[in-house]
Amino acid sequence: MTFFTVVVRGLIRRPVRTGLTLLGISIGIGAVVTLVGMSWGYEKSIGKQLDVIGIDVVVSNMSGGLMPKVFDETLQDKVAALPKVADTTTVLMLMLSIEDAPMMMVSGREWGGFTWEKLEVLEGRLPKDDKEFAVVLGKLAAEVLKKKVGDTVQIEADELPVVGIVDGHAVVENGAVILSLSVLQEISSNQGKVNFIDVRVPEGTPEKEVMELCETVNGLFPEGRAKLASEVVGTSQGYRLARAMSWSTSLLAIIVGVLGVMNTMLMTVFERTHEIGILLAVGWKRRRILYMVLCESALLGFLGGVTGVGLGALGLKILEFTPAIRGLLEPDLSPKLLLTSVAIAVVVGVVSGLYPGWRSSRLSPSRALNL
Amino acid sequence: MNEASKGVGSVVYEARGLKKNYDGGQVAALRGVDFDIREGEFVAIVGPSGCGKSTLLQMLGSLDKPSEGSLSYRGRLISALEDPSDYRSTEIGFVFQSFHLLPTFTVSENVQIPMFETGLSRGEREVRAHELLVSVGLSHRLKHFPSELSGGERQRVAIARSLANRPSVLLADEPTGNLDSENAAHVVELLLKLHQELGMTLVLVTHDLGIAALATRTIRMKDGRVVDETTPLTHAS
């Protein structure tokens, strides 16, 4: 028999209660995995999109919601004239409800810009020119909207024909409705406005020089920011709000978990007062009693964490295929998230066991034996 | 505590003016008790219910602290021990009237429980538990749970557990109190064997004057005081 055996016996003596507590922690950790996985997944998906397109610097005004505020497209000429700028293109990106889909990315792209380059046409074609009132759908967007080439898509008050289905090689690209910038500006009443200037720098430009370029752009565009592509999502206020909400909801789930485990451990300690008295009477040190209770609650947390990670992963998979999410992001199920979640569960266990453990270690052996 | 340091016949316990009050002094369980217990003695503490004999034994086992007076173990105040768990773990073994076995652990595991504080390896713990259970005649019950044993068998497991860390003193609180006469006789025989063969100091609280008559000395208590001490000589007279 090892000390671990003693710890396990402490938990399995009340299997139903232990099981219910495990379920409670699992649901809490499952919520953490799902919410944070969505938030991290959004960041990762946008990052991958920028990487696939080959954008080095993004100029935008991220102070709005999930999508940045629009600004005058003439800024592009000033940015393009700067040294160390190889290429620029403008984008008007909107989150709109399209037919039955509650939220879709609608991407109006400057005709001829490099954001069209990586789109691989699977069916049909790309718009003929910047004046054609037509859209191409990313392959996931086509699935979500159940559209094929020749159908029409209603955007705001206009119906536009679908002329092509494309593979953009990133979830966000494949989940988007893509059309020419001027058409989207017209149908969304944003004439002359964009909300992104995507910038490419010459290959091999040192990061320091790219940072200097960002600083120069910031001087030209005080209300917005030029950011390295890798940093752009993290600076979005909308994203930060969503991330804060996911963590605060997770925190709530964690607090509920702490209270659940603490309640279980307190009940266990109350029930086992006599047993703890025996352990003290046969010479166990108080710190071993404390350690035993902490190990029990940590094990409870660990098992709840592992189960919770499984539940959360399942939740993310289900969400990934819901129409509201599909094509907007690829949920993050990275080892970092899974390990963080299990670590949180173990910490929840340990924290929850502190008070019951302290209480049990302070018992008077003679009184405990007489109970 | 090694054998050489104990010295044959040296004082193991020394109680002076020992008092114990409960409920803020409303209840006096001990009202000033003085005695010495020497190495290798078998001392029986007898007296009517509520006379304070179990309270006294709990103090000897450092399960409770005196309200007044002093109680020393081999010259060291028990109440001043830095860590009484060391004393409980290695110096004494405790046998209780109601066995106090852990119900979710097997017989062998119950015996191993006190050994966690001694740094023995898992294998050493298992071997020693097996040896102890053989010595109390329970080698066939290693994997059983306490609920599957008779009262006498449970008490023999408790005795084996009390010997887990090879103590020099055995404290027994009414060890036959919950047993029928046959099982009680087996348990007493076992305790006597430990006292005689291993030279353990045995302090036993009992109602049973027949068992007390087997002791080398009997301390008789009444109303929280020692009222009489008898030795084999006075027994004989």
Boltz contact constraints between the chains, C-beta under 6 A:
constraints:
  - contact:
      token1: [A, 1]
      token2: [B, 109]
      max_distance: 6.0
  - contact:
      token1: [A, 1]
      token2: [B, 112]
      max_distance: 6.0
  - contact:
      token1: [A, 2]
      token2: [B, 122]
      max_distance: 6.0
  - contact:
      token1: [A, 9]
      token2: [B, 104]
      max_distance: 6.0
  - contact:
      token1: [A, 13]
      token2: [B, 104]
      max_distance: 6.0
  - contact:
      token1: [A, 275]
      token2: [B, 102]
      max_distance: 6.0
  - contact:
      token1: [A, 278]
      token2: [B, 100]
      max_distance: 6.0
  - contact:
      token1: [A, 281]
      token2: [B, 63]
      max_distance: 6.0
  - contact:
      token1: [A, 281]
      token2: [B, 94]
      max_distance: 6.0
  - contact:
      token1: [A, 282]
      token2: [B, 113]
      max_distance: 6.0
  - contact:
      token1: [A, 282]
      token2: [B, 114]
      max_distance: 6.0
  - contact:
      token1: [A, 283]
      token2: [B, 85]
      max_distance: 6.0
  - contact:
      token1: [A, 283]
      token2: [B, 88]
      max_distance: 6.0
  - contact:
      token1: [A, 283]
      token2: [B, 89]
      max_distance: 6.0
  - contact:
      token1: [A, 283]
      token2: [B, 114]
      max_distance: 6.0
  - contact:
      token1: [A, 283]
      token2: [B, 117]
      max_distance: 6.0
  - contact:
      token1: [A, 285]
      token2: [B, 85]
      max_distance: 6.0
  - contact:
      token1: [A, 365]
      token2: [B, 63]
      max_distance: 6.0
  - contact:
      token1: [A, 366]
      token2: [B, 58]
      max_distance: 6.0
  - contact:
      token1: [A, 366]
      token2: [B, 63]
      max_distance: 6.0
  - contact:
      token1: [A, 366]
      token2: [B, 64]
      max_distance: 6.0
